[in-house]
């Protein structure tokens, strides 16, 4: 079996019961989007696919630390006998694409830009709305509180806590993602998803206030 299929089976087993919206189906959607964007942007398909499949395995939410998660991924790549340069590229992508409160580093590879766009696209639109409320519910956060304002300029630590409301998360992150896309393909996909979220929020506030 080739490395991609082996990795697909490995990640599916690891994440199929994850309950915060970072489950196997998130990985599959991000991988499909990464393949689509890579094809249109002429990025390396193997690097994009492997990075998309593995990108959440090193996440601090799923490991005792980011370092432990990265070691886990490195061990897997070693087991597959992936060449060192490709390993370094995949690990670079996994380390750098996370949002981290909007304070991530400037990306230097096309493949990193592709995978970051794919990951961020899964955070917006109809799927993004569903994932936002799934995550909020898993953490016991409120749907909305009119007296709690969205936070600006959060540190990585403040962002990681995610202790605000689900609706505020749209303003703290999700509505910002369209303009943070790296590729033309990603931006074109993001525009429609962004508009869908704005329509949802307009409907939400009309219903909240009793207008509808």
N, C-alpha and C positions, 0 to 999 in steps of 0.2 A: 504493500500500500504506500502511496506517495506521502510526503511530509504534510501536505495540506489536508488530506483526508484523515491522517492520523491525528493531526492537531485539532481538526473539527470534532472528532470523536472524543478526544481528551477534554476539550473545553466544554462540550455539551454535558459530559458526565460531571464535571466540576460545578457547573453553574445552572443546571436544569431546575434545581429547587430554590434558587436564590429569589428572595421575595421583595426586593426594593426597586425593581425595575431595571436592574443590571443583570438580568438572567440570560439564559442561552438565546432566547428569541431576540433580545437586544443585540447580541453578538451577531446573529445571523443577518439581521436587518442592516447593521453597520457594515458587515462584510459585503453584502450585496450592493450597497451604495458605494462602498470603496471600489469595488470592481467596475461599477458603472462610471464613476468619476475618473478612475485610472485609465480606462479605455478612451475616454474623451479628452483627457489631458496628457496622454502619452507617458504615463508613469509606469514604473516597474510593477507588473501585476503580482508577481510572487511576493515581493516585499510588502505591498499594500495588503494582500490577502492574509499573509501570516501575521502582520501587525494588527490588523483588524480583529482577527480571531483571538489573539492573545492580549489585546490592550487592557482588558479589565482584570486579568488574573493577577496583576501586580498591584491593584488598587488597594489603598490603605483600608478601605471599607471591608475588604475580604481577606486581609492578612494582618498579622501582628504589627507590621510596619511595611513601608514602601520598599525598604531594602530587602526584607524577607520575600516580598512578592517578586521583586526583580530576580532574586537568586532562584526562585522557583521556575521562572520563565527561562533563565539561562540554563538551568539543569535540563529542562525539556529540550531546548535547542541543541544542547550537547548530545543528548540521547539520540536525537535525529541526525546527528553529524552534519548540521548545517554549517557551511563554510564561515570562518571567523568574520570576514567583512560583512556578510549578510547578517550574522548575529548582531554585530555592533550596530548596524543600521536599524534592525528591528527593535533592539533595546533602546536606542536613541528615540525612536518614535514613541514607544510606550512611555518613556520617561518625560516626554515634552508636550504631549498633546492635551493633557488634562487642563480643564478650565482654571482650577485653583483660584477662584474669585476674580478671574480675568487678568491674572498677573503672570501667566505663563511666559516662557521665553520666546523670542522671535525664532520661527522655524527656518531651518536652512536647507531642507530637502523637499523636493516636490512630493515624494511619497508621504512624508509627515503631514504636509498640507492636505493631501488627499484624505488620509485617514482621519485627521482632525475634523475636516469638513463633514465626512460621513458620520462621525460620532456626534457632532453637534447637530446635524440634520435630524438625527433620531431623538433629539431633545425638543424639537419644535413640531408644529403642525398637530394633526389629530393624535398621532402616537405620542408626541411630546406632552400634550395635555393629559392623556391617560397616565403616562409615566410620572408626571408631576404629582398627581393626586395619589398614585400608588405609593410613591416615596413618602409623601407627607403622612399618609395613613400609617405606613410602617413605623414612622417615628413619633406618632401620636400628636402631630401638629394640626392646628385648626385649618379649616378650609379658608376662612377669611375672618378678619377682625377689623372693622372700620377705623378703630383708634390706633392700630399698629401700622406705622408708615414703612414702606420699603426702605431697606438700608442701602447706602451708597458707599463706594470705596472700601468694601470689606477686605480684611486681610485673609490670607489663605486659611488661617485657623478659624476665623469667624465664619468663612464660607463653609468650611468642612462641618461645622456644627449643624447647619441647616435647621435652626430652631425657630424659624419664622413661620409665616403662614403660606399655604399653597399658592394663593393668589399673589402674594408679594413676590414669590419666586419668579413670576412672569416678568416683573419689573426689575428685579435684581439680576436676572440672567437671561431668561428665554427670549425676551424681545430685543436683546442686544446682539443676539447671535447672527442675525442676517448680515449685519454690517461687519462682522468679524470673519466672514468666509474668506478663504484663501484663493479659491479657484473660481473661474467664471462659471463652470458647471455647477459647483456648489451654491454659488450666489443665485443662479437662475432657479434652482430647486427651492432654495430658502425663501425666495420672494413670495411664492404661493403659500407656503406653510406659515410664514409670518402673518400674511393677511388673514389666514384662517384663524390664527390665535387672536388677532385683534377683533374679529367678528365674534368669536366666542366670549371674549371679555366684555364686549358691549352688551351682548345678550345676558351674560351673568349679572352685570350690575343693574340692568333693567329688571331682571327677575328679583334680585336682592332687595331692590327698593320698592317692589310692588307695582312697577310700571307695566309689567306684562304678567 
